[in-house]
């Protein structure tokens, strides 16, 4: 897990997710429907994108190691 804290992908996903939530809350508090929907869509799409990217990285890592998990504890 410590490598996640230094990952640029992780921090970009966190910052973008936070900005999407702020946009959604700001839009909801001002009654602006477009901003609310845009903020929610941004948050959801970034989250799904990050999960998909990490799944592909994990899949590539597992297939490169002969189908054994990298962080397997004995």
Residue frames as a rotation matrix with the C-alpha (Angstrom) as fourth column:
UNK 1
0.562 0.827 0.000 0.00
0.827 -0.562 0.000 0.00
0.000 0.000 -1.000 0.00
UNK 2
0.209 -0.523 -0.827 2.89
0.369 -0.740 0.562 2.39
-0.905 -0.423 0.039 0.57
UNK 3
-0.767 -0.503 0.398 3.52
0.537 -0.164 0.828 2.61
-0.351 0.849 0.396 -3.18
UNK 4
0.093 0.888 0.450 -0.02
0.961 -0.198 0.192 3.99
0.260 0.415 -0.872 -3.62
UNK 5
0.619 0.148 -0.771 0.86
0.539 -0.794 0.281 7.09
-0.570 -0.590 -0.571 -1.58
UNK 6
-0.273 -0.798 -0.537 3.63
-0.030 -0.551 0.834 8.00
-0.962 0.243 0.127 -4.03
UNK 7
-0.423 0.184 0.887 1.62
0.850 0.420 0.318 7.21
-0.314 0.889 -0.334 -7.17
UNK 8
-0.944 0.074 -0.322 0.84
-0.170 -0.945 0.279 10.22
-0.284 0.318 0.905 -9.36
UNK 9
-0.631 0.753 -0.187 -2.21
0.057 0.286 0.957 8.39
0.773 0.593 -0.224 -10.71
UNK 10
-0.211 0.519 -0.828 -3.55
0.939 0.344 -0.024 8.01
0.272 -0.783 -0.560 -7.17
UNK 11
-0.548 -0.063 -0.834 -3.08
0.526 -0.801 -0.285 11.68
-0.650 -0.596 0.472 -6.26
UNK 12
-0.951 0.268 -0.156 -4.58
-0.291 -0.598 0.747 12.93
0.108 0.755 0.646 -9.53
UNK 13
-0.402 0.841 -0.362 -7.62
0.396 0.516 0.760 10.70
0.826 0.162 -0.540 -8.91
UNK 14
-0.242 0.267 -0.933 -7.94
0.961 -0.064 -0.267 12.00
-0.131 -0.962 -0.241 -5.33
UNK 15
-0.778 -0.122 -0.616 -7.64
0.153 -0.988 0.002 15.67
-0.609 -0.093 0.788 -6.30
UNK 16
-0.865 0.483 -0.136 -10.02
-0.275 -0.230 0.933 15.31
0.420 0.845 0.332 -9.24
UNK 17
-0.319 0.765 -0.560 -12.52
0.691 0.592 0.415 13.40
0.649 -0.254 -0.717 -7.12
UNK 18
-0.371 0.128 -0.920 -12.44
0.794 -0.469 -0.386 16.10
-0.481 -0.874 0.072 -4.46
UNK 19
-0.902 0.030 -0.430 -12.88
-0.192 -0.921 0.340 18.84
-0.386 0.389 0.836 -7.03
UNK 20
-0.692 0.700 -0.177 -15.83
0.052 0.294 0.955 16.93
0.720 0.651 -0.240 -8.52
UNK 21
-0.178 0.622 -0.763 -17.46
0.950 0.311 0.031 16.63
0.256 -0.719 -0.646 -5.10
UNK 22
-0.605 -0.082 -0.792 -16.88
0.420 -0.877 -0.231 20.34
-0.676 -0.473 0.565 -4.40
UNK 23
-0.947 0.268 -0.175 -18.46
-0.293 -0.505 0.812 21.19
0.129 0.820 0.557 -7.76
UNK 24
-0.430 0.827 -0.363 -21.46
0.449 0.544 0.709 18.96
0.783 0.142 -0.605 -7.00
UNK 25
-0.187 0.335 -0.923 -21.94
0.966 -0.109 -0.235 20.44
-0.180 -0.936 -0.303 -3.52
UNK 26
-0.812 -0.151 -0.564 -21.50
0.100 -0.988 0.121 24.01
-0.576 0.042 0.817 -4.82
UNK 27
-0.854 0.512 -0.090 -24.04
-0.178 -0.124 0.976 23.36
0.489 0.850 0.197 -7.58
UNK 28
-0.246 0.790 -0.562 -26.51
0.750 0.523 0.406 21.80
0.614 -0.321 -0.721 -5.15
UNK 29
-0.329 0.089 -0.940 -26.19
0.827 -0.454 -0.333 24.67
-0.456 -0.887 0.076 -2.68
UNK 30
-0.790 0.015 -0.613 -26.77
-0.194 -0.954 0.227 27.31
-0.582 0.298 0.757 -5.36
UNK 31
0.222 0.955 0.196 -29.51
-0.111 0.224 -0.968 25.39
-0.969 0.193 0.156 -7.14
UNK 32
0.041 -0.294 -0.955 -27.48
-0.973 -0.228 0.028 24.97
-0.226 0.928 -0.295 -10.32
UNK 33
0.764 0.383 0.519 -28.45
-0.307 0.923 -0.230 21.61
-0.568 0.016 0.823 -11.77
UNK 34
0.850 -0.464 -0.248 -25.80
-0.157 0.226 -0.961 21.57
0.502 0.856 0.120 -14.49
UNK 35
-0.048 -0.917 0.396 -22.95
-0.807 -0.198 -0.557 22.06
0.589 -0.346 -0.730 -12.01
UNK 36
0.144 0.179 0.973 -24.36
-0.841 0.540 0.025 19.39
-0.521 -0.822 0.228 -9.70
UNK 37
0.942 0.248 0.226 -24.64
-0.089 0.835 -0.543 16.82
-0.323 0.492 0.809 -12.48
UNK 38
0.621 -0.774 -0.128 -21.19
-0.295 -0.079 -0.952 17.74
0.726 0.629 -0.277 -13.86
UNK 39
-0.096 -0.663 0.743 -19.60
-0.971 -0.102 -0.216 17.38
0.219 -0.742 -0.634 -10.43
UNK 40
0.367 0.316 0.875 -21.21
-0.581 0.813 -0.050 14.01
-0.727 -0.490 0.481 -9.82
UNK 41
0.999 -0.010 -0.037 -20.32
-0.026 0.553 -0.833 12.76
0.029 0.833 0.553 -13.31
UNK 42
0.333 -0.940 0.075 -16.71
-0.622 -0.279 -0.732 13.92
0.709 0.197 -0.677 -12.86
UNK 43
-0.096 -0.339 0.936 -16.42
-0.966 0.257 -0.006 12.13
-0.238 -0.905 -0.353 -9.53
UNK 44
0.623 0.425 0.657 -17.94
-0.306 0.905 -0.295 8.89
-0.720 -0.017 0.693 -10.83
UNK 45
0.958 -0.245 -0.151 -15.95
-0.085 0.262 -0.961 8.83
0.275 0.934 0.230 -14.08
UNK 46
0.124 -0.963 0.239 -12.63
-0.812 -0.237 -0.533 9.53
0.570 -0.128 -0.812 -12.37
UNK 47
0.012 -0.070 0.997 -13.29
-0.836 0.546 0.049 6.83
-0.548 -0.835 -0.052 -9.79
UNK 48
0.834 0.345 0.431 -14.18
-0.068 0.839 -0.540 4.27
-0.548 0.421 0.723 -12.45
UNK 49
0.783 -0.596 -0.178 -11.17
-0.311 -0.128 -0.942 5.29
0.538 0.793 -0.285 -14.54
UNK 50
-0.057 -0.828 0.558 -8.80
-0.977 -0.070 -0.203 4.86
0.207 -0.557 -0.805 -11.62
UNK 51
0.243 0.220 0.945 -10.26
-0.554 0.831 -0.051 1.46
-0.796 -0.511 0.324 -10.71
UNK 52
0.985 0.154 0.078 -10.00
-0.016 0.532 -0.847 0.30
-0.171 0.833 0.526 -14.33
UNK 53
0.498 -0.865 -0.065 -6.40
-0.582 -0.278 -0.764 1.49
0.642 0.418 -0.642 -14.65
UNK 54
-0.168 -0.559 0.812 -5.34
-0.971 0.234 -0.040 -0.20
-0.168 -0.795 -0.583 -11.42
UNK 55
0.573 0.436 0.693 -7.08
-0.324 0.898 -0.297 -3.42
-0.752 -0.055 0.657 -12.45
UNK 56
0.954 -0.258 -0.154 -5.16
-0.090 0.244 -0.966 -3.46
0.287 0.935 0.209 -15.73
UNK 57
0.112 -0.955 0.274 -1.87
-0.837 -0.239 -0.492 -2.79
0.535 -0.175 -0.826 -13.93
UNK 58
-0.027 -0.067 0.997 -2.57
-0.822 0.569 0.016 -5.56
-0.568 -0.820 -0.070 -11.44
UNK 59
0.861 0.405 0.308 -3.56
-0.149 0.780 -0.608 -7.95
-0.487 0.477 0.732 -14.23
UNK 60
0.717 -0.662 -0.216 -0.37
-0.318 -0.035 -0.947 -7.22
0.620 0.748 -0.236 -16.15
UNK 61
-0.095 -0.765 0.637 1.70
-0.972 -0.066 -0.224 -7.65
0.214 -0.641 -0.738 -12.99
UNK 62
0.279 0.271 0.921 0.10
-0.583 0.810 -0.062 -11.02
-0.763 -0.520 0.384 -12.21
UNK 63
0.988 0.110 0.110 0.56
0.018 0.621 -0.783 -12.36
-0.155 0.776 0.612 -15.74
UNK 64
0.458 -0.888 -0.030 4.20
-0.567 -0.266 -0.780 -11.22
0.685 0.374 -0.625 -15.73
UNK 65
-0.311 -0.571 0.760 4.82
-0.950 0.193 -0.244 -13.13
-0.007 -0.798 -0.602 -12.49
UNK 66
-0.803 -0.045 -0.594 3.35
-0.216 0.951 0.221 -16.43
0.555 0.306 -0.774 -13.64
UNK 67
0.092 0.989 -0.113 -0.12
-0.070 0.120 0.990 -16.08
0.993 -0.084 0.080 -12.10
UNK 68
-0.065 -0.093 -0.994 1.12
0.955 0.283 -0.089 -15.52
0.289 -0.955 0.071 -8.54
UNK 69
0.882 0.433 0.187 0.11
0.354 -0.870 0.343 -12.44
0.311 -0.236 -0.921 -6.59
UNK 70
0.102 -0.893 0.439 2.94
0.082 -0.432 -0.898 -9.99
0.991 0.127 0.029 -5.97
UNK 71
-0.292 -0.184 0.938 2.15
-0.783 -0.517 -0.346 -9.17
0.549 -0.836 0.007 -2.33
UNK 72
0.571 0.515 -0.639 1.50
-0.123 0.824 0.553 -12.75
0.811 -0.238 0.534 -1.24
UNK 73
0.042 -0.502 0.864 2.42
-0.975 -0.208 -0.074 -13.17
0.216 -0.839 -0.499 2.42
UNK 74
-0.155 -0.182 -0.971 3.78
-0.146 0.976 -0.160 -16.47
0.977 0.117 -0.178 3.63
